[in-house]
């Protein structure tokens, strides 16, 4: 029973984090390279404060990590999340559903 609870909690956390199209775009961008908050904002045409808020949601979900480098905050994909995607050919399988990071967002 405890295993089902853990999987359900993870599923809910991941679904909430990836439900927003901006967060989906951030993850897809960071899969290619680590970027600063301002670089992400420029690339995705989003205000810097919004990028920071989205990165925080993704960080709490264990999808991204952030690091302060001087005055910048840089975001990158968390190693465990990247390993899971690599193992599944860029697919995140939550059991109830899956996300394919190979396909463009529709």
C-alpha positions as CSV (number, residue, x, y, z in Angstrom):
1,X,0.0,0.0,0.0
2,X,2.8,2.4,0.8
3,X,4.3,1.9,-2.7
4,X,1.1,3.0,-4.3
5,X,1.0,6.1,-2.2
6,X,4.5,7.0,-3.1
7,X,3.9,6.5,-6.8
8,X,0.6,8.5,-6.6
9,X,2.4,11.4,-4.8
10,X,5.1,11.4,-7.5
11,X,2.6,11.3,-10.3
12,X,0.6,14.2,-8.9
13,X,3.7,16.3,-8.3
14,X,5.0,15.6,-11.9
15,X,1.6,16.2,-13.5
16,X,1.2,19.5,-11.7
17,X,4.7,20.6,-12.6
18,X,4.4,19.6,-16.3
19,X,0.8,20.7,-16.8
20,X,1.8,24.3,-17.6
21,X,2.9,24.9,-21.2
22,X,5.6,27.4,-20.1
23,X,7.1,24.8,-17.7
24,X,7.0,22.2,-20.5
25,X,8.9,24.7,-22.7
26,X,11.4,25.3,-20.0
27,X,12.1,21.6,-19.5
28,X,12.5,21.0,-23.2
29,X,14.9,24.0,-23.5
30,X,17.0,22.9,-20.5
31,X,17.3,19.4,-21.8
32,X,19.5,20.9,-24.5
33,X,21.6,23.1,-22.3
34,X,21.7,24.8,-18.9
35,X,20.8,28.5,-19.0
36,X,20.5,31.4,-16.7
37,X,17.0,32.7,-15.8
38,X,17.6,35.8,-18.0
39,X,18.7,33.6,-21.0
40,X,15.6,31.4,-20.5
41,X,13.4,34.5,-20.4
42,X,14.9,35.8,-23.6
43,X,14.8,32.5,-25.4
44,X,11.2,31.8,-24.4
45,X,10.0,35.4,-24.5
46,X,8.9,35.3,-20.9
47,X,9.5,37.9,-18.1
48,X,12.3,36.9,-15.8
49,X,10.1,36.8,-12.6
50,X,7.8,34.3,-14.4
51,X,10.7,32.1,-15.4
52,X,11.9,32.1,-11.8
53,X,8.5,31.1,-10.5
54,X,8.2,28.3,-13.0
55,X,11.7,27.1,-12.2
56,X,10.8,26.9,-8.6
57,X,7.8,24.6,-9.3
58,X,10.0,22.4,-11.5
59,X,12.8,22.4,-8.8
60,X,10.3,21.3,-6.1
61,X,9.1,18.5,-8.4
62,X,12.7,17.3,-8.8
63,X,12.8,18.1,-12.5
64,X,15.4,20.9,-12.5
65,X,18.1,22.2,-10.3
66,X,19.2,25.7,-9.9
67,X,22.6,27.2,-8.9
68,X,23.7,30.7,-8.2
69,X,26.7,31.7,-10.3
70,X,27.8,35.2,-9.3
71,X,24.7,37.4,-9.8
72,X,23.0,34.8,-12.1
73,X,20.8,31.9,-11.2
74,X,21.3,29.0,-13.7
75,X,18.9,26.2,-14.3
76,X,19.5,22.7,-15.5
77,X,17.9,19.3,-15.6
78,X,18.2,17.3,-12.3
79,X,20.5,14.3,-12.9
80,X,17.9,11.8,-11.6
81,X,15.3,13.2,-14.0
82,X,17.8,13.2,-16.9
83,X,18.8,9.6,-16.1
84,X,15.2,8.5,-16.1
85,X,14.5,10.2,-19.5
86,X,17.7,8.7,-20.9
87,X,16.8,5.2,-19.8
88,X,13.4,5.6,-21.5
89,X,14.5,7.3,-24.7
90,X,13.4,10.8,-23.6
91,X,10.1,9.6,-22.3
92,X,8.8,10.1,-18.7
93,X,6.6,7.2,-17.8
94,X,4.5,7.8,-14.7
95,X,2.5,4.6,-14.9
96,X,-0.8,6.5,-15.4
97,X,0.5,8.4,-18.4
98,X,3.7,9.3,-20.1
99,X,5.4,12.4,-21.5
100,X,7.4,12.3,-24.7
101,X,10.1,14.9,-24.8
102,X,11.0,14.0,-28.4
103,X,7.8,15.4,-29.8
104,X,7.1,19.1,-30.1
105,X,4.4,20.4,-27.8
106,X,1.0,20.6,-29.4
